[in-house]
Amino acid sequence: MRLLIATPLYPPDPGGPATYAKILETELPKLGIQVGVLKFGDVRRLPKVLRHAAYFFLLMRAGRDADAFLALDPVSTGLPTLIASKLLRKPFFVKVVGDYAWEQGTQRYGVRLLLDEFVRTHHVPTMVSFFRKVQTYVASSATKVIVPSEYLKGIVCAWGVPSEQISVVYNAMQTEEPGTLPLSVNAATRPRVVSVGRLVPWKGMPGIIDAVVVARETLPEVTLSIAGDGPDRDKLERFMHARLGTSGMMLGPLSHADTLALIQDADVFILNSTYEGLSHLLIEALAQGTAIIATDVGGNPELIEDGKNGLLVPQGDRTALSEALLHLLKTPLHREKLGSRARESAKRFSTSVMAKATADILTAV
């Protein structure tokens, strides 16, 4: 089988689609599937309409020799890949790792609803409605939709896609040696709290900053480091400086290896999202054996068993987050126990298991 993967991101780009594309490019050939990768980044420099047209023509050219297409998002690469697959009469598969319409609505169009509420409402801004129609059309037209969690299967079902058309394949982590800890973090006092992620509203970074402020009332040596980039970066930098001064560090984007070093060094890793499909970062934090606090949203409870390999707190409950953080910071033995169980639980997210499950879906048609 010859598979053409259409991906919006590819290493060194950060993000789930980049990680997933690289894993499949490496692992699927071991299972007898030849892989070609077409990166949207190759045309991103072009103006908006032109870039999608150029990408479509690249798909048509590369797709002639392919037996099937796999798009790693339902809109930017999904729509042109679907059209190319129809014209070339090839099977089309799509991986959905989130609700594109909701994400764009939250970032650009004033949507304030949580995702579970958003998928049940019909009254959304015009452009958000357009994105919603595109992702639904692409997913409904696919031979199979691949999602990384049971939670996201439920979201795609809410779009109107039949359940039997959707397959759950858990994400995997890439094994890589940790890199170098940033000098500013290496010089910081302990205990050290860390978070990593795109700096967007649903990642809940202000809540983490406030939780560390509360913790410092009891443990003044606590420091916080946040790695990542995004549209909220400048606002978050000002907020962190006002609340934590030199005890808070915005590190900007780090390489994958240096991100692993940051997580491994942390005393506590926090993911305070209002939404997650299935977090690569949580899987990597589990593998590093770091004590984790995460919100009980989306796919997080499919990774974290509360009190066993991490702690879950209600989304939006800043008191619960502050109390969980202070508890872990004051009990190093509990942190060590959670970290040990976390490392053990990460073993089920191997690249070979993910690739085999994906190959079974692709070759079943």
N, C-alpha and C positions, 0 to 999 in steps of 0.2 A: 504494500500500500504506500502511496505517495501522498503526503499530507502537507498542505500549505497553511501555515499559522499566520494569521493577521493580528498583529499586536499593537496597541496604542503606546506601549512602553517597552523598553528593552535595556538591559544593563549597559552602561552604568546608571540609567534612570532608576530612581527608587520606586517602590510600589509593587503590589501583588502581581499585576499582569507581567511586569518585567521578570520577576522571580519565576513565575509559572512558565513563561515562554522559554526561559533558559533551561529549566528542568526538563521540559518536554523535548526540547531540541537535543538534549544530552541523552535522555533515558529511552525515548521511543525507538530510536534506531536499534537498541539492544533487543527490542521485541519485534523486529522485522518491519518497522514503519519508517520509511524515509521521510525526513522533515526538511521543509524549506520555511524560512521565516521572512515575512515582509513587514518592515517596521514603519509605522506611521510617522516616526521621527524623521524619516528620510524626506518627507514632504512638508513637515511642520513649518518650515521657513517661509512657505508660500502663503499668499493671502487666503482667507478662510474658504471661500468657494473654490478657488483654484486648487487648494491642497487636496480637497476631497475628490475633485475630478482627476487630478494627477494620480492619486492613490488608486482610484478605480481602474485607470488604464494599466497601472502596474499590476494590479490583481488579475486583469484579463490576460495580460501577457504571461505572468508567472503561473496562472491557474490552468493554462492549456495542458500542462504536463502533470497536473495534480489529479488524484483520484477523489479528494475531498478537501473541503475548507473548514478551518476552525478559527473563528473570531474570538478574541479575548475581551471584548466588550460589546454591548448591544447597539451602540450608536456610532461613535466616531469611526471605528473599523467595522462594526457589525453591519450597518446598512449597506455600504459599498460592497462588502464581501457577499452579503446575501444576493444583491443584484447580479454580481459577477457569477455567482454559483448558479443562479437561475438561467442566465444566458448561456453558460457553458454546460448546463445540465449535470451538475456535480452535487453530491450530498453536502449539506451545510450544517455545521455544528456551531454553537455559541456558548461561551462560558460567561455567566453573569455573577459578578462579585458584589453587586450593589444596585441600588435604584438610581440610575443616572438622572432621571427627571427630578427626584427629590434632592439629590446632591446639588444640582444646578439651581434649583429653586431656593435652597437654603443659602447658597453662596451669593446668588446674583439677583433673585427676584422676590425677596422678602418673605419666603415661606418660613413659618415658625412652628409648624406641626412636627411632631415626632413621626418617624417613618411609619409606624404601625397605624397612626391616625391618617397620615397622608394617603396611604393606599386605599382608604375607605371613603375619601372625600372626592367629589367631582368638581368642586369650585376651586380652581387653581389659575394662576396667571396664564396668558395665552401661550407664551413660549414654553412654559413648563408643561402645558397640555400637549404641545407639539412634541416635545421630547418624550413624553409618556406614550404618545401614539406610536412614535418610531420604535421605542424599545419593545413595546408590546407586539408590534407587527413583526419585528425581527425575531423575537423569541417564539412567537406563534408559528412562524414559517420554518423554524429550524427542524431538522431531522430529530435532534436531541438538544436539550438545554442542560448544561452541566453547571451545578452550583456547589459551593464549598461547605454548605451547612444545611441542616434541616430547617433552620430558621429562614434562610434565603429561599428554600423551596416553597415555603409558605408565602413569602412575599411575591414570588413569580406566579404562583397559583392565583394570588389576589389580582394579578394583572389580567387573568382570564386564560392562562395557559394550562392545559390539562395536566394533572398530576403525573400521569403515566408518561408524559413527554419529558419529564424532568428527572435527572439522575444526580444524586449527591456523591461527590468525590471530595474528601477532605484534603485541604492543602497540605503541602509538605514543606519542610525546612531544608535549606541548603547547608550542608556541612562545610564549615569554613573556620579556620583558626581566627580567634579574636585578634584585632589589630592593636592600635596604640590608643591609650587613654588620652584625651585632650589635656594639655598642661594645666589649664585652669581647674579641671576636675581633680586631677592628681594632687593639686595643692589644697583642695577643699577639705574642710574638717568633716569628721564623721559624727553621726550616721549620715549617709548620702542617699537621697531620694532621686529617682530618675523617671522621666517619661520621654517617650519618643513618638512622633507621629506628624501627619500633615497638620499644619496650623490653620485649622478650619473650625467653625463654631461647634460641630458635633463631637469634637475630640475633648471638650471640657477642660482645657488647660487652666482657665482661671480658677476652677474649683480645686485643682491640684495645688496651685499657688496658695490659695486661702487655707487649705488643709495643712500645708507646711508652716504657714504663719501661726496657726493654732498650736502645732506641735512644738514650735520654738518657744512657746510660753513655758513649757515644761523642760524641753531639751534645747537650750539655746545654740548648741553646736550644729544642729541639723542644717544641711544645705540641700538645694534643689538644682538639678540640671535638666534642661529640656532640649532635645535635639530634634531638628526638623525644619521645614520651610513651608510657606504657604501665605495666603492673602492676609491672615491675621497677625503676621509676624511683628510688624512695627507696633501695633496696638498692644500685643502681649509683652513685648520688650519694655514698653513704658509702664505697663501694669506691674510686671515683675519687679522692676527697679523701685517703683513706689512702695510696694509691699514688702520686699525682701532685701533691697539694697544689694550689697556685694555677696550676700548669701544665696542669691539666685543667679543662675547662668543660662542665657539663651545661646546655644552652641551653633545654631544654624544646621544645615545639612551635613551629615557625616557619611563616609563610605560605609558599606555594609560591614566590613571587618571592624572598623572603629566603633560602629554602633553596637556590635556584639561585645566589644571590650567595655563599653560604657554600661551595658546591661549587666554583664558579668560582675563588674566592680560594685554595682549598686547594693545597698543594704535592702532597699525596697524599690520595686518597679510598679508604677501605677498606670493603668489604662482607665481613663474616666469618661469614656465615650457615651453618648446618648444612643449610638448605633454602631454595630459591627456586623459584617457578614460572617466572616471567620478570619480572625486577626493573625496575619503572619507574625507580627511582633509578639503576640502572646505565645505562639508556638516557640519562637526563638528565646523568649524569656524563660519558658519552661525548660528548654534544653540547656540554658546556662545555669540552671539551678538557683535562680534568684527568687526570693520571696515576692509574691505578686498580690496586688489588690486590683480588682477589676469590677466594673459595673455589671449587673446581672441583665444585660441586654443582648439582643441578637444571638450570635453564635457563641458568645462568651461562656455561657453555662455548659456548652458542649465541650469546652476545653478545661474549664476550672470547676473542680468539685469543692464547694465551699468548706473550708476547714481541713481539707485533705491535701491538695496541692496548691492552694492559694486561698484568698478570701474574696468573696463576692459581696458587693454593697449595692443597695437600691440606687438606680439612676436618679440623679438630681438631689440626693440626700447628703448634703454637705456635712451634716453632723455625723452621720454614719461613716463617711469617708474619713473625717478627722479622727474619729474614735478608733477605727481600724488601723490607721497609720500610726497613731500614738501607741497603740497596743503592740504592734510589731516592732516599732523602734525601741520599746522598753523591754522586749523579751527576745533576746538574741537566740535562745534555744528554740523557741517556736519558729523563728525565721529559718533557722538551720533545718528543722524538721520539714517545714513546707518546701524549702528549696530542694531537699533530697528527694521528696516525693514528686516534685515538679519535674526534675531531671528524668526520673523513671517514667513518668507519664508521657513524656515527649517522644518516646521511642516508637509509638504507634504512628507517628507522622513522618514516615520515611518516603524518600523520593521514589523508590522502587515500587512501593505499594500504590502510591498515587498514579504513577505512570502505567502500571498494570491495569488499574481500574479504568483509566482513561482509554487505554488501548482496547479494552474489552467493549467499551461503548462505541468507539469509532469503527471497529471491525465487525460489529453485529449487524450492520445494515447490508 
